[in-house]
Amino acid sequence: MNRNLNWTKAPILMILGFALLAAGCSTDHGTSPALSRVNGPEAGNAGPSSQDQGSLARARSTGSLPQGLQAGGSVALSTSADVDGAVGGTLSVGRITLTFAPGAFSGTKTITIYDTSNGGVSCQLYPEGLQFSQPVTLQMQLVGTSLDDSTATVDWFNPNAGSWVGIGGNYQSPDHSVVANLQHFSTYRGSRAGW
């Protein structure tokens, strides 16, 4: 461990820490990052449903973001959890919910969601590029955004082409969300058909 702390950086680190704390306290989309919904017996539910049986080992709010990952000048909400791909489960933070069908991938992986929503709805999902054998759905809550209507869809950012690609999605009117099936983890945003 490096014991030579550069004390000139201490005020900056303190300000960043307070900003992270303030962002977590003032941004409430129904789920705080430290209390993200995790389904399964490990989350203390009375019993697992068939959909989320034994899903996630633990969830924790993460304090570090990939370089440059911010939501319109404020730090993104985030959560991570170890997911057993053979079992599946659900992980949520902010406006974003991921649901893994049993057999979605092999082994146990640390799944991370960064909700980068700011006015619209967007997220980055890690490990980037992870592909799936069984359905994985992304649900984006649209309440209070201009996307909240039946034309809502989901786009994926293709870094090779440098452009957004529509992947479709189904608008869920009872809970004002759009749900899309994912082929892999990457960067996603809510959109509208024909935009």
Backbone as JSON Lines, residues from 0, in Angstrom:
{"i":0,"aa":"M","n":[0.83,-1.17,0.0],"ca":[0.0,0.0,0.0],"c":[0.88,1.24,0.0]}
{"i":1,"aa":"N","n":[0.58,2.2,-0.84],"ca":[1.36,3.42,-0.93],"c":[0.96,4.35,0.21]}
{"i":2,"aa":"R","n":[1.88,4.62,1.12],"ca":[1.59,5.47,2.27],"c":[1.89,6.94,2.0]}
{"i":3,"aa":"N","n":[2.4,7.26,0.83],"ca":[2.72,8.65,0.49],"c":[1.52,9.3,-0.18]}
{"i":4,"aa":"L","n":[0.56,9.74,0.63],"ca":[-0.64,10.39,0.12],"c":[-0.31,11.82,-0.27]}
{"i":5,"aa":"N","n":[-0.71,12.18,-1.46],"ca":[-0.51,13.54,-1.92],"c":[-1.61,14.39,-1.3]}
{"i":6,"aa":"W","n":[-1.29,15.17,-0.24],"ca":[-2.28,15.92,0.51],"c":[-2.9,17.05,-0.29]}
{"i":7,"aa":"T","n":[-2.31,17.42,-1.41],"ca":[-2.93,18.46,-2.22],"c":[-4.19,17.93,-2.9]}
{"i":8,"aa":"K","n":[-4.33,16.63,-3.02],"ca":[-5.51,16.04,-3.64],"c":[-6.61,15.75,-2.63]}
{"i":9,"aa":"A","n":[-6.32,15.82,-1.35],"ca":[-7.31,15.49,-0.32],"c":[-8.57,16.35,-0.42]}
{"i":10,"aa":"P","n":[-8.48,17.7,-0.59],"ca":[-9.71,18.49,-0.71],"c":[-10.56,18.08,-1.92]}
{"i":11,"aa":"I","n":[-9.92,17.74,-3.01],"ca":[-10.66,17.32,-4.2],"c":[-11.38,16.01,-3.93]}
{"i":12,"aa":"L","n":[-10.71,15.08,-3.27],"ca":[-11.34,13.81,-2.94],"c":[-12.51,14.0,-1.98]}
{"i":13,"aa":"M","n":[-12.38,14.92,-1.03],"ca":[-13.47,15.19,-0.11],"c":[-14.67,15.78,-0.85]}
{"i":14,"aa":"I","n":[-14.43,16.71,-1.76],"ca":[-15.52,17.33,-2.52],"c":[-16.2,16.27,-3.38]}
{"i":15,"aa":"L","n":[-15.42,15.41,-4.03],"ca":[-15.98,14.35,-4.83],"c":[-16.82,13.41,-3.98]}
{"i":16,"aa":"G","n":[-16.34,13.09,-2.79],"ca":[-17.09,12.22,-1.88],"c":[-18.42,12.84,-1.49]}
{"i":17,"aa":"F","n":[-18.41,14.14,-1.16],"ca":[-19.66,14.82,-0.81],"c":[-20.6,14.88,-2.01]}
{"i":18,"aa":"A","n":[-20.06,15.08,-3.21],"ca":[-20.89,15.12,-4.4],"c":[-21.56,13.77,-4.64]}
{"i":19,"aa":"L","n":[-20.81,12.69,-4.45],"ca":[-21.37,11.35,-4.59],"c":[-22.49,11.13,-3.58]}
{"i":20,"aa":"L","n":[-22.25,11.53,-2.35],"ca":[-23.25,11.38,-1.3],"c":[-24.49,12.2,-1.63]}
{"i":21,"aa":"A","n":[-24.31,13.44,-2.06],"ca":[-25.45,14.3,-2.38],"c":[-26.23,13.75,-3.57]}
{"i":22,"aa":"A","n":[-25.53,13.25,-4.58],"ca":[-26.23,12.7,-5.75],"c":[-27.05,11.5,-5.35]}
{"i":23,"aa":"G","n":[-26.53,10.66,-4.48],"ca":[-27.27,9.49,-4.03],"c":[-28.47,9.86,-3.19]}
{"i":24,"aa":"C","n":[-28.38,10.96,-2.44],"ca":[-29.48,11.36,-1.56],"c":[-30.55,12.14,-2.31]}
{"i":25,"aa":"S","n":[-30.16,12.93,-3.31],"ca":[-31.13,13.8,-3.95],"c":[-31.73,13.18,-5.19]}
{"i":26,"aa":"T","n":[-31.19,12.1,-5.7],"ca":[-31.72,11.47,-6.9],"c":[-32.49,10.24,-6.48]}
{"i":27,"aa":"D","n":[-33.81,10.33,-6.5],"ca":[-34.63,9.22,-6.06],"c":[-35.58,8.84,-7.17]}
{"i":28,"aa":"H","n":[-35.31,7.71,-7.78],"ca":[-36.2,7.17,-8.8],"c":[-36.93,5.96,-8.26]}
{"i":29,"aa":"G","n":[-37.12,5.92,-6.95],"ca":[-37.82,4.8,-6.36],"c":[-36.89,3.77,-5.78]}
{"i":30,"aa":"T","n":[-35.62,3.81,-6.11],"ca":[-34.67,2.84,-5.6],"c":[-33.36,3.55,-5.34]}
{"i":31,"aa":"S","n":[-32.88,3.53,-4.13],"ca":[-31.59,4.14,-3.86],"c":[-30.5,3.17,-4.29]}
{"i":32,"aa":"P","n":[-29.33,3.65,-4.73],"ca":[-28.31,2.72,-5.19],"c":[-27.86,1.75,-4.11]}
{"i":33,"aa":"A","n":[-27.89,2.17,-2.86],"ca":[-27.45,1.27,-1.79],"c":[-28.52,0.25,-1.45]}
{"i":34,"aa":"L","n":[-29.76,0.5,-1.85],"ca":[-30.86,-0.41,-1.54],"c":[-31.51,-0.92,-2.81]}
{"i":35,"aa":"S","n":[-30.72,-1.16,-3.83],"ca":[-31.25,-1.63,-5.1],"c":[-32.0,-2.94,-4.9]}
{"i":36,"aa":"R","n":[-33.08,-3.1,-5.67],"ca":[-33.88,-4.31,-5.54],"c":[-33.09,-5.51,-6.04]}
{"i":37,"aa":"V","n":[-33.04,-6.52,-5.22],"ca":[-32.41,-7.79,-5.59],"c":[-33.39,-8.88,-5.21]}
{"i":38,"aa":"N","n":[-33.8,-9.68,-6.17],"ca":[-34.75,-10.75,-5.89],"c":[-34.02,-12.05,-5.66]}
{"i":39,"aa":"G","n":[-34.56,-12.86,-4.79],"ca":[-33.97,-14.15,-4.48],"c":[-33.82,-14.29,-2.99]}
{"i":40,"aa":"P","n":[-33.53,-15.49,-2.49],"ca":[-33.46,-15.72,-1.06],"c":[-32.37,-14.93,-0.38]}
{"i":41,"aa":"E","n":[-31.29,-14.6,-1.09],"ca":[-30.2,-13.86,-0.49],"c":[-30.62,-12.44,-0.16]}
{"i":42,"aa":"A","n":[-31.67,-11.94,-0.8],"ca":[-32.13,-10.57,-0.57],"c":[-33.09,-10.5,0.61]}
{"i":43,"aa":"G","n":[-33.38,-11.62,1.23],"ca":[-34.25,-11.64,2.39],"c":[-35.72,-11.72,2.03]}
{"i":44,"aa":"N","n":[-36.06,-12.11,0.8],"ca":[-37.45,-12.27,0.42],"c":[-38.01,-13.48,1.15]}
{"i":45,"aa":"A","n":[-39.32,-13.5,1.32],"ca":[-39.96,-14.62,2.0],"c":[-39.68,-15.92,1.27]}
{"i":46,"aa":"G","n":[-39.59,-15.86,-0.02],"ca":[-39.29,-17.05,-0.8],"c":[-39.12,-16.66,-2.24]}
{"i":47,"aa":"P","n":[-38.26,-17.35,-2.98],"ca":[-38.02,-16.98,-4.37],"c":[-39.19,-17.4,-5.25]}
{"i":48,"aa":"S","n":[-39.46,-16.58,-6.27],"ca":[-40.42,-16.99,-7.28],"c":[-39.7,-17.9,-8.25]}
{"i":49,"aa":"S","n":[-40.45,-18.52,-9.15],"ca":[-39.79,-19.39,-10.12],"c":[-38.89,-18.59,-11.03]}
{"i":50,"aa":"Q","n":[-39.19,-17.3,-11.22],"ca":[-38.39,-16.46,-12.11],"c":[-37.05,-16.08,-11.49]}
{"i":51,"aa":"D","n":[-37.02,-15.83,-10.19],"ca":[-35.8,-15.31,-9.6],"c":[-35.2,-16.23,-8.54]}
{"i":52,"aa":"Q","n":[-35.54,-17.48,-8.58],"ca":[-35.11,-18.45,-7.6],"c":[-33.59,-18.44,-7.41]}
{"i":53,"aa":"G","n":[-33.16,-18.13,-6.23],"ca":[-31.75,-18.17,-5.88],"c":[-30.87,-17.26,-6.69]}
{"i":54,"aa":"S","n":[-31.37,-16.12,-7.12],"ca":[-30.73,-15.37,-8.17],"c":[-29.4,-14.71,-7.84]}
{"i":55,"aa":"L","n":[-29.33,-13.86,-6.85],"ca":[-28.15,-13.04,-6.68],"c":[-27.52,-13.24,-5.32]}
{"i":56,"aa":"A","n":[-26.21,-13.32,-5.29],"ca":[-25.51,-13.55,-4.04],"c":[-25.45,-12.31,-3.18]}
{"i":57,"aa":"R","n":[-25.22,-11.17,-3.8],"ca":[-25.17,-9.95,-3.02],"c":[-25.27,-8.74,-3.95]}
{"i":58,"aa":"A","n":[-25.73,-7.66,-3.41],"ca":[-25.75,-6.4,-4.18],"c":[-25.05,-5.36,-3.35]}
{"i":59,"aa":"R","n":[-24.37,-4.48,-4.02],"ca":[-23.68,-3.42,-3.3],"c":[-23.62,-2.19,-4.19]}
{"i":60,"aa":"S","n":[-23.68,-1.06,-3.59],"ca":[-23.5,0.18,-4.33],"c":[-22.02,0.31,-4.62]}
{"i":61,"aa":"T","n":[-21.69,0.73,-5.82],"ca":[-20.28,0.86,-6.18],"c":[-19.86,2.3,-6.11]}
{"i":62,"aa":"G","n":[-18.64,2.52,-5.73],"ca":[-18.15,3.88,-5.56],"c":[-17.27,4.35,-6.69]}
{"i":63,"aa":"S","n":[-16.91,3.49,-7.62],"ca":[-16.04,3.93,-8.7],"c":[-16.74,3.73,-10.03]}
{"i":64,"aa":"L","n":[-16.56,4.68,-10.92],"ca":[-17.17,4.63,-12.23],"c":[-16.08,4.51,-13.29]}
{"i":65,"aa":"P","n":[-16.39,3.86,-14.41],"ca":[-15.43,3.88,-15.5],"c":[-15.13,5.32,-15.88]}
{"i":66,"aa":"Q","n":[-13.94,5.54,-16.35],"ca":[-13.51,6.9,-16.67],"c":[-14.5,7.59,-17.59]}
{"i":67,"aa":"G","n":[-14.91,8.8,-17.22],"ca":[-15.8,9.6,-18.05],"c":[-17.27,9.25,-17.95]}
{"i":68,"aa":"L","n":[-17.64,8.29,-17.08],"ca":[-19.04,7.89,-17.0],"c":[-19.77,8.81,-16.04]}
{"i":69,"aa":"Q","n":[-20.55,9.72,-16.6],"ca":[-21.34,10.64,-15.81],"c":[-22.68,10.83,-16.48]}
{"i":70,"aa":"A","n":[-23.65,11.27,-15.7],"ca":[-24.98,11.55,-16.22],"c":[-25.17,13.05,-16.2]}
{"i":71,"aa":"G","n":[-24.93,13.72,-17.31],"ca":[-25.17,15.15,-17.44],"c":[-24.51,15.97,-16.35]}
{"i":72,"aa":"G","n":[-23.27,15.66,-16.0],"ca":[-22.55,16.43,-15.0],"c":[-22.71,15.87,-13.6]}
{"i":73,"aa":"S","n":[-23.63,14.95,-13.39],"ca":[-23.76,14.32,-12.08],"c":[-23.35,12.86,-12.19]}
{"i":74,"aa":"V","n":[-22.94,12.3,-11.09],"ca":[-22.46,10.92,-11.1],"c":[-23.64,9.97,-11.27]}
{"i":75,"aa":"A","n":[-23.46,8.94,-12.06],"ca":[-24.5,7.96,-12.33],"c":[-24.79,7.11,-11.1]}
{"i":76,"aa":"L","n":[-26.04,6.62,-11.0],"ca":[-26.38,5.62,-10.0],"c":[-25.78,4.3,-10.46]}
{"i":77,"aa":"S","n":[-25.35,3.47,-9.52],"ca":[-24.77,2.2,-9.93],"c":[-25.01,1.14,-8.87]}
{"i":78,"aa":"T","n":[-24.95,-0.1,-9.32],"ca":[-25.0,-1.25,-8.42],"c":[-24.3,-2.41,-9.11]}
{"i":79,"aa":"S","n":[-23.79,-3.33,-8.31],"ca":[-23.16,-4.54,-8.82],"c":[-23.63,-5.72,-7.99]}
{"i":80,"aa":"A","n":[-23.67,-6.88,-8.6],"ca":[-24.02,-8.1,-7.88],"c":[-23.43,-9.29,-8.61]}
{"i":81,"aa":"D","n":[-23.09,-10.33,-7.87],"ca":[-22.66,-11.58,-8.47],"c":[-23.91,-12.35,-8.86]}
{"i":82,"aa":"V","n":[-23.99,-12.74,-10.14],"ca":[-25.16,-13.45,-10.66],"c":[-24.71,-14.82,-11.16]}
{"i":83,"aa":"D","n":[-25.39,-15.85,-10.71],"ca":[-25.17,-17.2,-11.2],"c":[-25.99,-17.35,-12.48]}
{"i":84,"aa":"G","n":[-25.33,-17.42,-13.62],"ca":[-26.01,-17.47,-14.91],"c":[-26.91,-18.67,-15.07]}
{"i":85,"aa":"A","n":[-26.61,-19.77,-14.4],"ca":[-27.45,-20.97,-14.5],"c":[-28.79,-20.76,-13.8]}
{"i":86,"aa":"V","n":[-28.82,-19.9,-12.81],"ca":[-30.02,-19.69,-12.01],"c":[-30.82,-18.48,-12.48]}
{"i":87,"aa":"G","n":[-30.14,-17.38,-12.86],"ca":[-30.82,-16.16,-13.3],"c":[-31.2,-15.28,-12.15]}
{"i":88,"aa":"G","n":[-32.02,-14.27,-12.4],"ca":[-32.46,-13.36,-11.36],"c":[-32.71,-11.96,-11.88]}
{"i":89,"aa":"T","n":[-32.86,-11.01,-10.96],"ca":[-33.2,-9.62,-11.28],"c":[-32.31,-8.68,-10.49]}
{"i":90,"aa":"L","n":[-31.85,-7.62,-11.14],"ca":[-31.02,-6.6,-10.51],"c":[-31.52,-5.24,-10.98]}
{"i":91,"aa":"S","n":[-31.69,-4.27,-10.05],"ca":[-32.22,-2.95,-10.39],"c":[-31.44,-1.84,-9.72]}
{"i":92,"aa":"V","n":[-31.4,-0.69,-10.38],"ca":[-30.92,0.56,-9.78],"c":[-31.54,1.69,-10.58]}
{"i":93,"aa":"G","n":[-32.01,2.73,-9.87],"ca":[-32.6,3.87,-10.54],"c":[-33.73,3.48,-11.46]}
{"i":94,"aa":"R","n":[-33.64,3.86,-12.74],"ca":[-34.67,3.57,-13.73],"c":[-34.44,2.25,-14.46]}
{"i":95,"aa":"I","n":[-33.4,1.52,-14.12],"ca":[-32.97,0.36,-14.9],"c":[-33.19,-0.95,-14.13]}
{"i":96,"aa":"T","n":[-33.77,-1.96,-14.81],"ca":[-33.93,-3.3,-14.25],"c":[-33.47,-4.31,-15.28]}
{"i":97,"aa":"L","n":[-32.62,-5.24,-14.85],"ca":[-32.19,-6.36,-15.7],"c":[-32.79,-7.64,-15.13]}
{"i":98,"aa":"T","n":[-33.33,-8.48,-16.01],"ca":[-33.85,-9.78,-15.6],"c":[-33.18,-10.86,-16.44]}
{"i":99,"aa":"F","n":[-32.56,-11.82,-15.76],"ca":[-31.83,-12.9,-16.4],"c":[-32.63,-14.18,-16.31]}
{"i":100,"aa":"A","n":[-32.92,-14.82,-17.45],"ca":[-33.55,-16.13,-17.45],"c":[-32.52,-17.16,-16.99]}
{"i":101,"aa":"P","n":[-32.97,-18.26,-16.37],"ca":[-32.02,-19.32,-16.02],"c":[-31.26,-19.79,-17.26]}
{"i":102,"aa":"G","n":[-29.96,-19.94,-17.15],"ca":[-29.12,-20.38,-18.27],"c":[-28.69,-19.24,-19.17]}
{"i":103,"aa":"A","n":[-28.83,-17.99,-18.73],"ca":[-28.49,-16.84,-19.57],"c":[-27.02,-16.83,-19.97]}
{"i":104,"aa":"F","n":[-26.15,-17.29,-19.06],"ca":[-24.72,-17.4,-19.36],"c":[-24.15,-18.45,-18.41]}
{"i":105,"aa":"S","n":[-22.93,-18.89,-18.69],"ca":[-22.33,-19.91,-17.83],"c":[-21.52,-19.28,-16.71]}
{"i":106,"aa":"G","n":[-21.51,-19.95,-15.56],"ca":[-20.73,-19.5,-14.42],"c":[-21.38,-18.34,-13.68]}
{"i":107,"aa":"T","n":[-20.62,-17.78,-12.75],"ca":[-21.06,-16.63,-11.97],"c":[-20.23,-15.43,-12.4]}
{"i":108,"aa":"K","n":[-20.93,-14.33,-12.66],"ca":[-20.25,-13.11,-13.11],"c":[-20.73,-11.93,-12.27]}
{"i":109,"aa":"T","n":[-19.84,-10.96,-12.08],"ca":[-20.22,-9.72,-11.41],"c":[-20.86,-8.82,-12.46]}
{"i":110,"aa":"I","n":[-22.15,-8.57,-12.26],"ca":[-22.93,-7.73,-13.17],"c":[-22.99,-6.33,-12.58]}
{"i":111,"aa":"T","n":[-22.74,-5.32,-13.41],"ca":[-22.78,-3.93,-12.96],"c":[-23.7,-3.14,-13.87]}
{"i":112,"aa":"I","n":[-24.58,-2.35,-13.24],"ca":[-25.47,-1.43,-13.96],"c":[-25.09,-0.02,-13.57]}
{"i":113,"aa":"Y","n":[-24.88,0.84,-14.56],"ca":[-24.73,2.28,-14.35],"c":[-25.95,2.94,-14.99]}
{"i":114,"aa":"D","n":[-26.81,3.53,-14.17],"ca":[-27.96,4.28,-14.67],"c":[-27.46,5.71,-14.93]}
{"i":115,"aa":"T","n":[-27.25,6.04,-16.19],"ca":[-26.71,7.34,-16.58],"c":[-27.81,8.3,-17.04]}
{"i":116,"aa":"S","n":[-29.05,8.02,-16.66],"ca":[-30.2,8.84,-17.07],"c":[-30.05,10.28,-16.61]}
{"i":117,"aa":"N","n":[-30.4,11.18,-17.5],"ca":[-30.43,12.61,-17.17],"c":[-31.41,13.26,-18.13]}
{"i":118,"aa":"G","n":[-32.66,13.36,-17.74],"ca":[-33.7,13.87,-18.62],"c":[-34.32,12.75,-19.43]}
{"i":119,"aa":"G","n":[-33.5,11.97,-20.11],"ca":[-33.96,10.78,-20.82],"c":[-33.69,9.57,-19.94]}
{"i":120,"aa":"V","n":[-33.48,8.42,-20.56],"ca":[-33.17,7.2,-19.83],"c":[-32.03,6.5,-20.56]}
{"i":121,"aa":"S","n":[-30.94,6.18,-19.84],"ca":[-29.81,5.5,-20.46],"c":[-29.04,4.71,-19.41]}
{"i":122,"aa":"C","n":[-28.25,3.76,-19.89],"ca":[-27.45,2.94,-18.96],"c":[-26.26,2.34,-19.69]}
{"i":123,"aa":"Q","n":[-25.27,1.94,-18.88],"ca":[-24.15,1.14,-19.36],"c":[-24.13,-0.12,-18.53]}
{"i":124,"aa":"L","n":[-23.96,-1.27,-19.2],"ca":[-24.04,-2.56,-18.55],"c":[-22.72,-3.3,-18.7]}
{"i":125,"aa":"Y","n":[-22.25,-3.88,-17.61],"ca":[-20.95,-4.57,-17.58],"c":[-21.09,-5.95,-16.99]}
{"i":126,"aa":"P","n":[-20.25,-6.92,-17.38],"ca":[-19.09,-6.76,-18.25],"c":[-19.5,-6.53,-19.7]}
{"i":127,"aa":"E","n":[-18.95,-5.46,-20.27],"ca":[-19.29,-5.08,-21.63],"c":[-19.01,-6.23,-22.59]}
{"i":128,"aa":"G","n":[-19.94,-6.46,-23.51],"ca":[-19.79,-7.51,-24.51],"c":[-20.29,-8.87,-24.06]}
{"i":129,"aa":"L","n":[-20.66,-9.05,-22.78],"ca":[-21.18,-10.34,-22.31],"c":[-22.38,-10.72,-23.16]}
{"i":130,"aa":"Q","n":[-22.36,-11.95,-23.72],"ca":[-23.44,-12.41,-24.58],"c":[-24.26,-13.47,-23.85]}
{"i":131,"aa":"F","n":[-25.49,-13.7,-24.32],"ca":[-26.43,-14.53,-23.58],"c":[-26.94,-15.71,-24.38]}
{"i":132,"aa":"S","n":[-27.14,-16.83,-23.66],"ca":[-27.69,-18.05,-24.25],"c":[-29.2,-18.1,-24.08]}
{"i":133,"aa":"Q","n":[-29.71,-17.44,-23.05],"ca":[-31.14,-17.37,-22.76],"c":[-31.52,-15.9,-22.6]}
{"i":134,"aa":"P","n":[-32.81,-15.6,-22.65],"ca":[-33.22,-14.18,-22.62],"c":[-32.74,-13.4,-21.41]}
{"i":135,"aa":"V","n":[-32.3,-12.18,-21.7],"ca":[-32.0,-11.17,-20.69],"c":[-32.79,-9.94,-21.12]}
{"i":136,"aa":"T","n":[-33.62,-9.43,-20.22],"ca":[-34.43,-8.26,-20.56],"c":[-33.95,-7.03,-19.81]}
{"i":137,"aa":"L","n":[-34.03,-5.92,-20.51],"ca":[-33.73,-4.6,-19.96],"c":[-35.05,-3.86,-19.87]}
{"i":138,"aa":"Q","n":[-35.39,-3.38,-18.66],"ca":[-36.58,-2.57,-18.47],"c":[-36.14,-1.18,-18.06]}
{"i":139,"aa":"M","n":[-36.65,-0.17,-18.76],"ca":[-36.33,1.23,-18.48],"c":[-37.6,1.95,-18.05]}
{"i":140,"aa":"Q","n":[-37.59,2.54,-16.85],"ca":[-38.72,3.32,-16.36],"c":[-38.72,4.68,-17.06]}
{"i":141,"aa":"L","n":[-39.87,5.08,-17.6],"ca":[-39.95,6.29,-18.42],"c":[-40.74,7.42,-17.77]}
{"i":142,"aa":"V","n":[-41.29,7.21,-16.59],"ca":[-42.12,8.21,-15.93],"c":[-41.37,9.54,-15.85]}
{"i":143,"aa":"G","n":[-42.04,10.62,-16.26],"ca":[-41.45,11.95,-16.17],"c":[-40.52,12.31,-17.32]}
{"i":144,"aa":"T","n":[-40.42,11.45,-18.33],"ca":[-39.57,11.75,-19.49],"c":[-40.45,11.95,-20.73]}
{"i":145,"aa":"S","n":[-39.89,12.53,-21.77],"ca":[-40.62,12.73,-23.02],"c":[-40.82,11.42,-23.78]}
{"i":146,"aa":"L","n":[-40.2,10.33,-23.31],"ca":[-40.31,9.03,-23.97],"c":[-41.51,8.23,-23.5]}
{"i":147,"aa":"D","n":[-42.23,8.71,-22.49],"ca":[-43.28,7.94,-21.84],"c":[-44.55,7.87,-22.68]}
{"i":148,"aa":"D","n":[-44.51,7.05,-23.75],"ca":[-45.71,6.76,-24.54],"c":[-45.5,5.48,-25.33]}
{"i":149,"aa":"S","n":[-46.52,5.08,-26.07],"ca":[-46.52,3.77,-26.73],"c":[-45.48,3.62,-27.84]}
{"i":150,"aa":"T","n":[-44.82,4.71,-28.26],"ca":[-43.8,4.61,-29.31],"c":[-42.41,4.36,-28.74]}
{"i":151,"aa":"A","n":[-42.3,4.2,-27.42],"ca":[-40.99,4.02,-26.78],"c":[-40.31,2.73,-27.24]}
{"i":152,"aa":"T","n":[-39.01,2.84,-27.49],"ca":[-38.18,1.71,-27.87],"c":[-36.83,1.85,-27.15]}
{"i":153,"aa":"V","n":[-35.91,0.96,-27.48],"ca":[-34.57,0.99,-26.89],"c":[-33.55,1.0,-28.02]}
{"i":154,"aa":"D","n":[-32.49,1.79,-27.85],"ca":[-31.37,1.84,-28.8],"c":[-30.11,1.3,-28.13]}
{"i":155,"aa":"W","n":[-29.24,0.72,-28.94],"ca":[-27.92,0.25,-28.51],"c":[-26.88,1.09,-29.23]}
{"i":156,"aa":"F","n":[-25.81,1.5,-28.51],"ca":[-24.75,2.27,-29.15],"c":[-23.72,1.31,-29.72]}
{"i":157,"aa":"N","n":[-23.56,1.35,-31.06],"ca":[-22.58,0.51,-31.75],"c":[-21.28,1.31,-31.86]}
{"i":158,"aa":"P","n":[-20.26,0.96,-31.04],"ca":[-19.02,1.74,-31.06],"c":[-18.26,1.62,-32.38]}
{"i":159,"aa":"N","n":[-18.42,0.5,-33.1],"ca":[-17.72,0.32,-34.37],"c":[-18.24,1.28,-35.43]}
{"i":160,"aa":"A","n":[-19.56,1.49,-35.44],"ca":[-20.16,2.41,-36.41],"c":[-20.25,3.83,-35.86]}
{"i":161,"aa":"G","n":[-20.11,3.97,-34.53],"ca":[-20.23,5.29,-33.9],"c":[-21.64,5.83,-33.96]}
{"i":162,"aa":"S","n":[-22.64,4.92,-33.92],"ca":[-24.03,5.37,-34.03],"c":[-24.95,4.49,-33.19]}
{"i":163,"aa":"W","n":[-26.16,5.01,-32.95],"ca":[-27.19,4.28,-32.21],"c":[-27.96,3.38,-33.15]}
{"i":164,"aa":"V","n":[-28.31,2.18,-32.67],"ca":[-29.05,1.2,-33.46],"c":[-30.28,0.79,-32.66]}
{"i":165,"aa":"G","n":[-31.45,0.89,-33.28],"ca":[-32.69,0.49,-32.61],"c":[-32.75,-1.01,-32.42]}
{"i":166,"aa":"I","n":[-33.15,-1.45,-31.22],"ca":[-33.32,-2.89,-30.97],"c":[-34.78,-3.22,-30.65]}
{"i":167,"aa":"G","n":[-35.66,-2.23,-30.78],"ca":[-37.08,-2.46,-30.52],"c":[-37.39,-2.35,-29.04]}
{"i":168,"aa":"G","n":[-38.51,-2.91,-28.67],"ca":[-38.95,-2.88,-27.29],"c":[-40.45,-2.81,-27.22]}
{"i":169,"aa":"N","n":[-40.98,-3.2,-26.08],"ca":[-42.42,-3.18,-25.86],"c":[-42.74,-2.21,-24.73]}
{"i":170,"aa":"Y","n":[-43.63,-1.26,-25.03],"ca":[-44.05,-0.3,-24.01],"c":[-45.02,-0.99,-23.05]}
{"i":171,"aa":"Q","n":[-44.78,-0.82,-21.76],"ca":[-45.62,-1.39,-20.73],"c":[-46.4,-0.24,-20.08]}
{"i":172,"aa":"S","n":[-47.67,-0.04,-20.5],"ca":[-48.43,1.12,-20.03],"c":[-48.71,1.11,-18.53]}
{"i":173,"aa":"P","n":[-48.96,-0.04,-17.88],"ca":[-49.28,0.04,-16.45],"c":[-48.16,0.65,-15.6]}
{"i":174,"aa":"D","n":[-46.91,0.37,-15.96],"ca":[-45.8,0.91,-15.14],"c":[-44.94,1.91,-15.9]}
{"i":175,"aa":"H","n":[-45.4,2.38,-17.06],"ca":[-44.71,3.43,-17.82],"c":[-43.25,3.08,-18.06]}
{"i":176,"aa":"S","n":[-43.03,1.93,-18.71],"ca":[-41.67,1.49,-18.99],"c":[-41.6,0.87,-20.38]}
{"i":177,"aa":"V","n":[-40.38,0.67,-20.85],"ca":[-40.15,-0.05,-22.08],"c":[-39.24,-1.23,-21.76]}
{"i":178,"aa":"V","n":[-39.54,-2.38,-22.36],"ca":[-38.78,-3.61,-22.11],"c":[-38.24,-4.12,-23.44]}
{"i":179,"aa":"A","n":[-36.95,-4.46,-23.45],"ca":[-36.31,-4.99,-24.66],"c":[-35.45,-6.19,-24.3]}
{"i":180,"aa":"N","n":[-35.34,-7.12,-25.24],"ca":[-34.45,-8.27,-25.08],"c":[-33.06,-7.88,-25.53]}
{"i":181,"aa":"L","n":[-32.06,-8.26,-24.74],"ca":[-30.67,-7.93,-25.05],"c":[-29.93,-9.13,-25.6]}
{"i":182,"aa":"Q","n":[-29.04,-8.88,-26.54],"ca":[-28.15,-9.9,-27.07],"c":[-26.82,-9.9,-26.32]}
{"i":183,"aa":"H","n":[-26.46,-8.71,-25.79],"ca":[-25.16,-8.54,-25.12],"c":[-25.22,-7.28,-24.26]}
{"i":184,"aa":"F","n":[-24.21,-7.1,-23.42],"ca":[-24.1,-5.88,-22.61],"c":[-23.33,-4.82,-23.36]}
{"i":185,"aa":"S","n":[-23.8,-3.59,-23.23],"ca":[-23.18,-2.44,-23.88],"c":[-23.81,-1.19,-23.28]}
{"i":186,"aa":"T","n":[-23.94,-0.13,-24.1],"ca":[-24.59,1.12,-23.71],"c":[-25.95,1.17,-24.38]}
{"i":187,"aa":"Y","n":[-27.0,1.5,-23.59],"ca":[-28.37,1.53,-24.1],"c":[-29.04,2.83,-23.69]}
{"i":188,"aa":"R","n":[-30.06,3.23,-24.47],"ca":[-30.85,4.4,-24.13],"c":[-32.3,4.17,-24.56]}
{"i":189,"aa":"G","n":[-33.2,4.86,-23.88],"ca":[-34.59,4.87,-24.31],"c":[-34.71,5.76,-25.53]}
{"i":190,"aa":"S","n":[-35.63,5.41,-26.43],"ca":[-35.82,6.18,-27.65],"c":[-37.29,6.08,-28.05]}
{"i":191,"aa":"R","n":[-37.58,6.54,-29.24],"ca":[-38.92,6.41,-29.82],"c":[-38.8,5.87,-31.21]}
{"i":192,"aa":"A","n":[-39.77,5.07,-31.6],"ca":[-39.79,4.5,-32.95],"c":[-39.79,5.65,-33.96]}
{"i":193,"aa":"G","n":[-38.93,5.54,-34.95],"ca":[-38.88,6.54,-36.01],"c":[-38.01,7.74,-35.75]}
{"i":194,"aa":"W","n":[-37.37,7.82,-34.57],"ca":[-36.49,8.96,-34.27],"c":[-35.16,8.78,-34.91]}
